[in-house]
Amino acid sequence: MSEARTVAERRLYEAVARAASRADPSLAPALAELLVVPEGKRVSELERLRTPPTKSTGTAMVRAMERVEEISAFALGRVNLSRVPVNRLSTLARYGQLSKAQTIERAPEPRRTALLTAVVRQLEAQAVDDALDLFAVLMANRLISPARRASDRDRLAMLPQLEKAARILAKASKILTEELDLVAEAGTDLDVGALWAAVEKAVPRTAVVGAVATVEALVPEDDGSAEAAMREKLALRYNTVRPFLSLLGESDALGAAPAGRRVLAAVRPLPALSRRRVKDRPLLPREVDAELMPAMWKRAVFSNSKLPQGAVDRDAYVVCLLEQLHRALNRRDVFASPSNRWADPRARLLDGPRWEAMKADVLAGLSLSEDAAEHLDQLVRALDAAWRQMADRLEEAGDDAKVEVVVPEGGGRAKLSVDKLVR
């Protein structure tokens, strides 16, 4: 058994090394250079590339993207290892990952080349995963959370002014309501002067006018004012993301499903946007993709009073794109390759002869027999019928309905509001 295992391992090493040499005769020597400790350094290049990022900063993101580029430069995707069992290759890579560079360097050929090929091939996917993990942490902890806290602090700071204005308006409204009720009961004409005189006994007219102005300034008419204010704070975090915009936009590791192609296409020009001198050449509306901007972002992107009339806030637009990219990555509308945690889920689906061989069993196990397109159309029709039925019932219920479908002004995604259920 020991002899058979040794023969199998030797065959594995030879197959991997042969595939690497067939892809590029200079690949094995280039991989061997990773075992060398550069002058003035304490560790080999392999050890450096095996070390993941440890900080969640824009600079760390730059290093993570540079690490991806360095490893991707070996282009190990061109090495055809389709005949090597996946579990054997994973075991070889895991052993190489746990081994010191000196141990790999002392290994005889073709074992050394096989180990390096497997390790660097796995490192490429790990480096992409580490970079995107760091991007997700940056968006959540260094951009969105601080911006939300800053927005909440500003709103809390305005609360005393709002409370004072609300008390003044409450007093005026109470007297106004009482006087109007008396006029209605008496059936007399409304005397505006007497009405104001009654109000001014409790609250000066100037105080009422000032309170109205305060409420109008602190309480915008739109329902999404809190989210819009948070996005304005989020736009101020541009300097956090600026260092890695060029590398992110130029990365070949990112790909997109049909739902994410527009987001990825907008991310590609980020390097040019980051280098642009917007003070000399302002960004114009025709140069941005407004369809990617939710309503909560439009105020920050298009209404910056510090910019010339009609100019687009470049910083806000860039951060908006990164937020959309973050969401697309979480949905896998945008994915990475090679990758383990951020890969395209469709890549693991069976296709071609393998799917045809298992199609009948899979469909039987899922109780499906019709074509996929027909099945999806059936689900769409059922969903559409359910929405129409709910809309008809809401219309029949009228004002007594406990729920309602709310469509934001100016378009946007409709929402099902159940606020009345908790009153």
C-alpha positions as CSV (number, residue, x, y, z in Angstrom):
1,M,0.0,0.0,0.0
2,S,2.9,2.4,0.8
3,E,4.5,1.6,-2.5
4,A,1.2,2.2,-4.4
5,R,0.7,5.5,-2.6
6,T,4.2,6.6,-3.5
7,V,3.6,5.7,-7.2
8,A,0.3,7.6,-7.2
9,E,1.9,10.7,-5.6
10,R,4.8,10.6,-8.1
11,R,2.2,10.4,-10.9
12,L,0.4,13.4,-9.5
13,Y,3.6,15.5,-9.3
14,E,4.5,14.6,-12.8
15,A,1.1,15.4,-14.2
16,V,0.9,18.8,-12.6
17,A,4.5,19.7,-13.5
18,R,4.0,18.5,-17.0
19,A,0.9,20.7,-17.4
20,A,2.7,23.7,-16.1
21,S,5.6,23.2,-18.5
22,R,3.2,22.6,-21.4
23,A,1.4,25.9,-20.6
24,D,4.7,27.9,-20.4
25,P,8.2,26.5,-20.1
26,S,9.3,29.6,-18.2
27,L,6.5,29.1,-15.6
28,A,8.4,26.7,-13.3
29,P,11.5,28.9,-13.0
30,A,9.3,31.9,-12.3
31,L,7.5,30.1,-9.6
32,A,10.8,28.9,-8.1
33,E,11.8,32.6,-7.7
34,L,9.0,32.9,-5.1
35,L,11.1,30.8,-2.7
36,V,14.0,33.3,-2.7
37,V,14.3,35.8,0.1
38,P,15.0,39.2,-1.5
39,E,17.9,41.2,-0.3
40,G,17.0,43.3,2.8
41,K,13.9,41.2,3.5
42,R,13.3,38.6,6.2
43,V,10.8,36.4,4.4
44,S,10.5,34.9,0.9
45,E,8.1,36.2,-1.7
46,L,5.9,33.2,-1.2
47,E,5.6,33.9,2.5
48,R,4.7,37.5,1.7
49,L,2.0,36.6,-0.8
50,R,0.6,34.1,1.6
51,T,0.0,36.8,4.2
52,P,-3.5,38.2,4.0
53,P,-4.4,41.9,4.8
54,T,-4.7,42.6,8.5
55,K,-6.1,46.1,8.5
56,S,-9.3,47.6,7.1
57,T,-8.1,50.8,5.5
58,G,-7.9,52.2,2.0
59,T,-4.2,51.6,2.0
60,A,-4.7,48.0,3.0
61,M,-7.2,47.6,0.2
62,V,-4.5,48.9,-2.3
63,R,-2.1,46.3,-1.0
64,A,-4.7,43.6,-1.2
65,M,-5.5,44.5,-4.9
66,E,-1.7,44.6,-5.7
67,R,-1.4,41.2,-4.1
68,V,-4.1,40.0,-6.5
69,E,-2.3,41.4,-9.5
70,E,1.1,39.9,-8.5
71,I,-0.4,36.4,-8.1
72,S,-2.6,36.8,-11.2
73,A,0.5,37.7,-13.3
74,F,1.5,34.0,-13.2
75,A,-1.7,33.3,-15.2
76,L,-2.1,29.8,-13.7
77,G,-5.6,29.6,-15.3
78,R,-3.9,28.6,-18.5
79,V,-2.5,25.5,-16.9
80,N,-4.8,22.6,-17.9
81,L,-5.3,20.5,-14.9
82,S,-8.7,19.0,-15.9
83,R,-7.3,15.5,-15.7
84,V,-6.1,15.9,-12.2
85,P,-8.8,15.0,-9.5
86,V,-9.9,18.1,-7.7
87,N,-9.6,16.6,-4.3
88,R,-6.0,15.5,-5.0
89,L,-5.1,19.0,-6.2
90,S,-6.7,20.6,-3.2
91,T,-4.8,18.3,-0.8
92,L,-1.5,19.1,-2.6
93,A,-2.3,22.9,-2.3
94,R,-3.2,22.6,1.3
95,Y,0.0,20.7,2.1
96,G,2.0,23.4,0.2
97,Q,0.2,26.2,2.1
98,L,1.1,24.7,5.4
99,S,4.8,24.1,4.5
100,K,7.5,26.6,4.9
101,A,9.2,28.0,1.8
102,Q,12.5,26.2,2.8
103,T,10.7,22.9,2.9
104,I,9.3,23.4,-0.6
105,E,12.6,24.6,-1.9
106,R,14.3,21.4,-0.7
107,A,11.7,19.2,-2.4
108,P,13.0,17.3,-5.5
109,E,11.6,17.9,-9.0
110,P,8.8,17.5,-10.2
111,R,7.4,17.7,-6.6
112,R,8.6,21.2,-6.1
113,T,7.0,22.5,-9.3
114,A,3.8,20.7,-8.5
115,L,3.6,22.1,-5.0
116,L,4.3,25.7,-6.2
117,T,1.7,25.4,-9.0
118,A,-1.0,24.1,-6.7
119,V,-0.2,26.6,-4.0
120,V,-0.1,29.7,-6.2
121,R,-3.2,28.5,-8.1
122,Q,-5.1,28.4,-4.7
123,L,-3.5,31.6,-3.5
124,E,-5.0,33.5,-6.5
125,A,-8.5,32.6,-5.4
126,Q,-7.7,33.3,-1.8
127,A,-6.2,36.7,-2.7
128,V,-9.3,37.7,-4.6
129,D,-11.5,36.6,-1.7
130,D,-9.4,38.5,0.8
131,A,-9.6,41.7,-1.3
132,L,-13.3,41.5,-1.7
133,D,-13.8,40.6,2.0
134,L,-11.8,43.7,2.9
135,F,-13.9,45.8,0.4
136,A,-17.1,44.6,2.1
137,V,-15.7,45.4,5.6
138,L,-14.6,48.9,4.4
139,M,-18.0,49.6,2.9
140,A,-19.8,48.4,6.1
141,N,-17.5,49.6,8.9
142,R,-15.5,52.5,7.4
143,L,-18.1,54.2,5.1
144,I,-21.8,53.3,5.8
145,S,-21.7,52.9,9.6
146,P,-19.7,56.1,10.3
147,A,-21.9,58.1,7.8
148,R,-25.0,56.8,9.4
149,R,-23.7,57.7,12.9
150,A,-22.7,61.2,11.7
151,S,-26.2,61.7,10.1
152,D,-27.9,60.5,13.3
153,R,-25.8,62.9,15.4
154,D,-26.8,65.8,13.2
155,R,-30.4,65.0,13.4
156,L,-30.2,64.7,17.2
157,A,-28.4,68.0,17.4
158,M,-31.4,69.6,15.5
159,L,-33.9,68.0,17.9
160,P,-34.0,70.8,20.5
161,Q,-34.7,73.4,17.8
162,L,-37.4,71.2,16.3
163,E,-39.0,70.6,19.8
164,K,-39.1,74.3,20.5
165,A,-40.7,75.0,17.1
166,A,-43.2,72.2,17.6
167,R,-44.3,73.6,21.0
168,I,-44.9,77.0,19.5
169,L,-46.9,75.6,16.6
170,A,-48.8,73.3,18.9
171,K,-49.9,76.3,21.0
172,A,-50.8,78.3,17.9
173,S,-52.6,75.4,16.3
174,K,-54.7,74.7,19.4
175,I,-55.9,78.3,19.7
176,L,-56.5,78.5,15.9
177,T,-58.6,75.3,16.0
178,E,-60.7,76.6,19.0
179,E,-61.3,79.9,17.3
180,L,-62.3,78.3,14.0
181,D,-64.7,76.0,15.9
182,L,-66.3,79.0,17.6
183,V,-66.7,80.8,14.2
184,A,-68.3,77.7,12.7
185,E,-70.7,77.3,15.6
186,A,-71.7,81.0,15.6
187,G,-72.1,81.0,11.8
188,T,-70.3,84.4,11.5
189,D,-67.7,85.5,9.0
190,L,-64.1,84.9,9.7
191,D,-62.3,87.9,11.2
192,V,-58.6,87.3,10.4
193,G,-57.4,90.2,12.6
194,A,-59.3,88.8,15.6
195,L,-58.0,85.4,14.9
196,W,-54.4,86.6,14.9
197,A,-55.1,88.6,18.0
198,A,-56.2,85.5,19.8
199,V,-53.1,83.6,18.7
200,E,-50.8,86.4,19.7
201,K,-52.1,86.3,23.3
202,A,-50.3,83.0,23.6
203,V,-47.6,83.2,21.0
204,P,-46.1,86.2,19.1
205,R,-46.6,86.2,15.4
206,T,-42.9,86.4,14.7
207,A,-42.4,83.3,16.8
208,V,-45.0,81.4,14.8
209,V,-43.4,82.5,11.5
210,G,-39.9,81.5,12.8
211,A,-41.2,78.1,14.0
212,V,-42.8,77.4,10.6
213,A,-39.4,78.2,8.9
214,T,-37.5,76.0,11.3
215,V,-39.8,73.0,10.7
216,E,-39.6,73.5,6.9
217,A,-35.8,73.6,7.1
218,L,-35.4,70.6,9.5
219,V,-38.2,68.4,8.2
220,P,-38.0,68.0,4.4
221,E,-41.2,67.0,2.5
222,D,-39.9,63.7,1.1
223,D,-40.1,60.6,3.3
224,G,-36.5,59.5,2.5
225,S,-34.9,62.6,4.0
226,A,-33.0,60.6,6.6
227,E,-31.5,58.2,4.0
228,A,-30.7,61.1,1.7
229,A,-28.9,63.0,4.6
230,M,-26.9,59.8,5.4
231,R,-25.8,59.6,1.7
232,E,-24.6,63.2,1.9
233,K,-22.4,62.2,4.8
234,L,-21.3,59.0,3.0
235,A,-20.1,61.1,0.1
236,L,-17.6,62.8,2.4
237,R,-15.8,59.5,2.9
238,Y,-14.4,59.6,-0.7
239,N,-10.8,59.9,0.5
240,T,-11.2,56.5,2.2
241,V,-11.9,54.8,-1.1
242,R,-9.8,57.0,-3.5
243,P,-6.5,55.1,-3.0
244,F,-7.9,51.8,-4.5
245,L,-10.3,53.1,-7.2
246,S,-7.7,52.7,-10.0
247,L,-6.9,49.1,-9.1
248,L,-10.6,48.2,-8.5
249,G,-11.7,49.6,-11.9
250,E,-8.9,47.9,-13.8
251,S,-9.2,44.5,-12.1
252,D,-9.8,41.6,-14.4
253,A,-11.0,39.5,-11.6
254,L,-14.5,41.0,-11.6
255,G,-17.3,39.7,-13.9
256,A,-21.0,40.2,-14.0
257,A,-24.2,38.4,-14.6
258,P,-26.8,40.1,-16.8
259,A,-28.3,42.0,-13.7
260,G,-24.9,43.4,-12.8
261,R,-23.4,44.3,-16.1
262,R,-24.5,47.9,-15.9
263,V,-22.9,48.3,-12.4
264,L,-19.7,46.8,-13.6
265,A,-19.6,48.9,-16.7
266,A,-20.0,52.1,-14.5
267,V,-17.2,50.9,-12.2
268,R,-14.7,50.5,-15.1
269,P,-14.2,54.3,-15.6
270,L,-13.4,54.8,-11.9
271,P,-9.6,55.1,-12.6
272,A,-10.2,58.1,-15.0
273,L,-12.7,59.7,-12.5
274,S,-10.3,59.4,-9.6
275,R,-7.6,61.2,-11.7
276,R,-9.9,63.9,-13.0
277,R,-9.4,67.5,-11.8
278,V,-13.1,68.3,-11.3
279,K,-12.3,71.9,-10.2
280,D,-11.0,72.6,-13.7
281,R,-13.3,70.3,-15.6
282,P,-16.6,69.6,-13.6
283,L,-18.4,66.3,-14.1
284,L,-21.5,66.7,-16.1
285,P,-24.8,64.8,-15.9
286,R,-24.4,63.3,-19.4
287,E,-21.1,61.6,-18.2
288,V,-22.7,59.6,-15.4
289,D,-25.3,56.8,-15.3
290,A,-28.2,58.3,-13.5
291,E,-30.2,55.0,-13.8
292,L,-27.9,53.4,-11.3
293,M,-28.5,56.1,-8.7
294,P,-31.4,55.4,-6.2
295,A,-33.5,58.4,-5.2
296,M,-31.8,58.7,-1.9
297,W,-28.5,59.5,-3.7
298,K,-29.8,62.1,-6.2
299,R,-29.6,65.0,-3.8
300,A,-26.0,64.3,-2.9
301,V,-24.9,63.7,-6.5
302,F,-26.9,66.5,-8.3
303,S,-27.6,69.2,-5.7
304,N,-24.2,70.1,-4.1
305,S,-24.5,73.9,-3.6
306,K,-20.7,74.2,-3.5
307,L,-20.4,73.2,-7.2
308,P,-21.2,75.1,-10.3
309,Q,-24.8,75.0,-11.5
310,G,-25.5,71.7,-13.3
311,A,-22.3,70.0,-12.2
312,V,-22.3,66.5,-10.7
313,D,-20.5,65.8,-7.4
314,R,-17.8,63.4,-8.5
315,D,-17.1,62.2,-4.9
316,A,-20.7,61.4,-4.2
317,Y,-21.2,59.7,-7.6
318,V,-18.1,57.5,-7.0
319,V,-19.2,56.4,-3.5
320,C,-22.7,55.8,-4.8
321,L,-21.2,53.4,-7.5
322,L,-19.2,51.6,-4.8
323,E,-22.3,51.1,-2.7
324,Q,-24.1,49.7,-5.7
325,L,-21.1,47.5,-6.4
326,H,-21.2,46.3,-2.8
327,R,-24.8,45.3,-3.1
328,A,-24.3,43.7,-6.5
329,L,-21.4,41.6,-5.0
330,N,-23.6,40.5,-2.1
331,R,-26.3,39.4,-4.6
332,R,-23.6,37.9,-6.9
333,D,-24.9,40.0,-9.8
334,V,-21.2,40.9,-9.8
335,F,-18.8,38.1,-9.0
336,A,-15.1,37.3,-9.0
337,S,-13.0,34.7,-10.7
338,P,-11.1,32.8,-9.5
339,S,-12.7,32.9,-6.2
340,N,-14.2,30.6,-3.5
341,R,-16.5,33.0,-1.6
342,W,-17.4,35.5,-4.3
343,A,-17.6,33.2,-7.3
344,D,-20.4,33.1,-9.9
345,P,-23.0,30.6,-8.5
346,R,-23.9,29.6,-12.1
347,A,-20.3,28.3,-12.6
348,R,-21.2,25.2,-10.5
349,L,-24.2,24.3,-12.5
350,L,-24.1,21.2,-14.6
351,D,-24.0,21.8,-18.4
352,G,-23.7,19.9,-21.6
353,P,-23.4,16.1,-21.5
354,R,-23.1,16.0,-17.7
355,W,-26.4,17.8,-17.3
356,E,-28.1,15.6,-19.9
357,A,-27.0,12.5,-18.1
358,M,-28.5,13.7,-14.8
359,K,-31.4,15.8,-16.0
360,A,-34.1,13.2,-15.6
361,D,-33.1,12.4,-12.0
362,V,-32.8,16.1,-11.0
363,L,-36.2,17.0,-12.5
364,A,-37.8,14.0,-10.9
365,G,-36.3,14.9,-7.5
366,L,-37.7,18.4,-7.8
367,S,-41.0,17.3,-9.2
368,L,-40.4,19.2,-12.4
369,S,-41.1,18.0,-15.8
370,E,-41.5,21.1,-18.0
371,D,-39.0,23.3,-19.6
372,A,-37.3,25.8,-17.3
373,A,-38.5,28.9,-19.3
374,E,-42.1,27.6,-19.2
375,H,-41.8,26.9,-15.5
376,L,-40.5,30.4,-14.8
377,D,-43.2,32.0,-16.9
378,Q,-45.8,30.1,-14.9
379,L,-44.3,31.5,-11.6
380,V,-44.3,35.0,-13.0
381,R,-47.9,34.7,-14.0
382,A,-48.8,33.4,-10.5
383,L,-46.9,36.2,-8.8
384,D,-48.5,38.8,-11.1
385,A,-52.0,37.4,-10.4
386,A,-51.3,37.6,-6.6
387,W,-50.2,41.2,-6.8
388,R,-53.3,42.2,-8.9
389,Q,-55.6,40.4,-6.4
390,M,-54.0,42.2,-3.5
391,A,-54.3,45.6,-5.3
392,D,-58.0,44.9,-6.0
393,R,-58.6,44.1,-2.4
394,L,-56.8,47.2,-1.2
395,E,-58.9,49.3,-3.5
396,E,-62.1,47.6,-2.2
397,A,-61.1,48.2,1.4
398,G,-60.5,52.0,0.8
399,D,-59.3,54.1,3.7
400,D,-59.9,51.3,6.2
401,A,-57.1,49.2,4.6
402,K,-54.4,48.3,7.1
403,V,-51.7,48.1,4.4
404,E,-51.0,50.1,1.2
405,V,-48.7,50.0,-1.8
406,V,-46.5,53.2,-1.8
407,V,-44.8,54.3,-5.0
408,P,-42.1,57.0,-4.4
409,E,-42.5,60.3,-6.1
410,G,-40.5,60.5,-9.3
411,G,-40.5,56.7,-9.7
412,G,-38.6,54.1,-7.9
413,R,-39.3,50.7,-6.4
414,A,-42.9,50.3,-4.9
415,K,-43.0,49.3,-1.2
416,L,-45.7,47.6,0.8
417,S,-46.4,49.8,3.8
418,V,-47.8,48.2,7.0
419,D,-47.4,51.2,9.3
420,K,-51.1,51.1,10.2
421,L,-50.8,47.7,11.7
422,V,-48.6,48.9,14.6
423,R,-50.7,52.0,15.5
